[in-house]
Structure formats: structure tokens, C-alpha cells
Amino acid sequence: MVVVMDINSTVEQIEEVNKRLDKMGFKTQLIRGVKRIVIGAVGDRQAIDSLNLEQMPGVERIVPIMKPYKLVSREAREESSVIKVRDINIGGGNVVVMTGPCAVESREQLLTAARCVKKAGGHILRGGAFKPRTSPYSFQGLEEKGLKLLKEASLETGLPTVTEVIDEQSLELSIDYVDILQIGARNMQNFRLLKAAGQTNKPILLKRGLSATIEEWLMSAEYIMSGGNEKVILCERGIRTFETYTRNTLDLSAVPLVKRLSHLPVIVDPSHATGDRQLVLPMSMAAIAAGADGLIVEMHPVPGKALCDGAQSLTPEGLEELMKKLDKIIPAVGCWMPPQKLGEVVNG
């Protein structure tokens, strides 16, 4: 359930409601929205009536949440959440572009990619330091060396960074190097990793699983939020179907549906969804038209030499074309792109 507090309720009144809920064994979380303050409470539904919460000072009303995901739901927070990453807001009408190579391969490759992202007007640099691959013989990533290169690229360009974590050890290692921690499709239901992510204060980019339903996806987000971390960004990256002409099937209907069910921002990954760089631009346009709060797109300085996912990676010129197209479509849907942080790229 959600306890909706009066907008003028005092700190003492909120604490009293929390104490009563804690005493009855409810797990609580304070959610401060723009329009109101609510207390999310998870526990025995039968005990709600005996608490007489509506009679307590500062309480406006009690709202039962019937969905299995409580903190993630629109009932818990009516207005859309905005996740702040340095000086960039994700959600709330901002359309953010995260882009860069699938994997960090070398210092030269990553710094070149970072400069291309900066030049094109991208907002966040992506790059995988840990790569969960289907084959044990495929490139598995540079691990901590890759994290250090991401930090170096960030310092040079001023771009925030996002990288995938694959277990609790890589999560702990990544915290001091990057701005956003990504949990990939294969780990969407790695519940130990989700719980560990919930204990951090870093924004978490949670990708939808290969065959996950929307409810399963939102329940994974609930794991993170129930641990205390409200900074969750959802990512639709395509689901596995019987179609073979694309790598996956991009479920764009999930974008407006999830935004109706949940207050969390939703971005789209057209690169992994299609597996074809020629489809990335049109699917990016469609994602923004569907209401996505951003994109995460793969771009490699020389896709033909990429150690993984070269076929779906944009060239630097392709990224610039995408950004120009976005400049036209984003205002048409009533949104905007946040400006890059001012400053020249430092050539290293």
C-alpha cells in the first residue's frame, strides 16, 4: 500500500507513521515526489485496517496497490521520475543519447570513440569493460583496465559513463569508475546482483531480459528499489521471437505501456534489438515517437575492426546523422535534448 501524506505534513508526523508501520512489520520507503510525499509500505494486507493510519495527523489517504510491483508503480508516484547523472537529467521530457563502443578494446579505440561522441553531441559514453558472451572463446572485456580507460575518457571529454556489471564483484569494482551501472538482459533476474545494486547509490540501467514479460521486468526493478536505490532506468532492448531477419524483435509497445504502469524513465536500445546498423536510425526515430526518454546506441570508430557487435555499430558519421535527425523529431513530440556541458575536447 501507499500512505499519501498531506503536502504540509511535518517531519515528526511522517516519522510517527513510519514507526507505526515498522512496529507492525511493514517494510517502508519514503518517496518524495514533486506534488506530494508518500510512504510505500509492503507487508500483511490484513493488518492495514487495524492500524487506523487515516486517523493519524498528516495522513491524507491510504492507497492499496494491487500490482506485485509496489515502489515501481504509478500508484506509488504519480509524476515521472527524473534520474540525475551529473548535470544531465534522464526523464521528465529530456531525451538523452548514450553511445559508444560495445566493448572497451584499447586506449586509442575508446578515446577516439569518446571524442566522436562529444563531437556528435552525445550525452553519455557507453563502453563494456565486462562482456558476458555466449561463447567462452569470445572477447570477455578488459575488466578493470577497461574501467580505468572509461574514467580517463570521461575526464578528457566531460562525458558521464555507463558500463555493464555482470556479478557482485564487477559491480563493486565499477562503482568508483563509472556514473551508471548497467544490468544486462542475461542478468535481469540475477536476484543477488539486483539486491547488490539496490544497496548502491548509483543509477542503474536495467535491460529487459531476452524472454521477459513486462511484469517480470518491472519486478526486477522492484528488487533494486526495495533495496533503497530509487535511481532506476529501464531499457527495452528487444525480445526473442521466431523472427530471424533481426537479432531480436524490438517491442516498442512496451515503452508507452511501461510508462503508464511505472514512473521510471524508459530508454531504448535499437542496436541490440535489430543487430543491423541500417535499422538503428529508423528504430531510434520510432522509439522517440513512442515516448522513449532516451537511446543507448552502439558506435565504433571502425566497426569493421570491432571485437564484438561490429555489424550493429554505427560509424562516427552515422552517429552524427542520427543526432541531426533527433534534433528534428524530438521537438515534434514535445521533448528536448539537454545541451552538452560546455567545454572543448582535450586532445590527448
Secondary structure, DSSP 8 states (H G I E B T S, - for coil): -EEEE-TT--HHHHHHHHHHHHHTT-EEEEEE-SS-EEEEEES-GGGHHHH-GGGSTTEEEEE---SS--TTBTTT-SS---EEETTEEEBTTB-EEEEE-SB---HHHHHHHHHHHHHHT-SEEE-BSS---SSTTS----THHHHHHHHHHHHHH---EEEEE-SHHHHHHHTTT-SEEEE-GGGTT-HHHHHHHHTS-S-EEEE--TT--HHHHHHHHHHHHHTT---EEEEE--B--S--SSSSB--TTHHHHHHHHBSS-EEE-HHHHH--HHHHHHHHHHHHHTT-SEEEEEB-SSGGG-SS-GGG-B-HHHHHHHHHHHHHHHHHTT-B-----S------
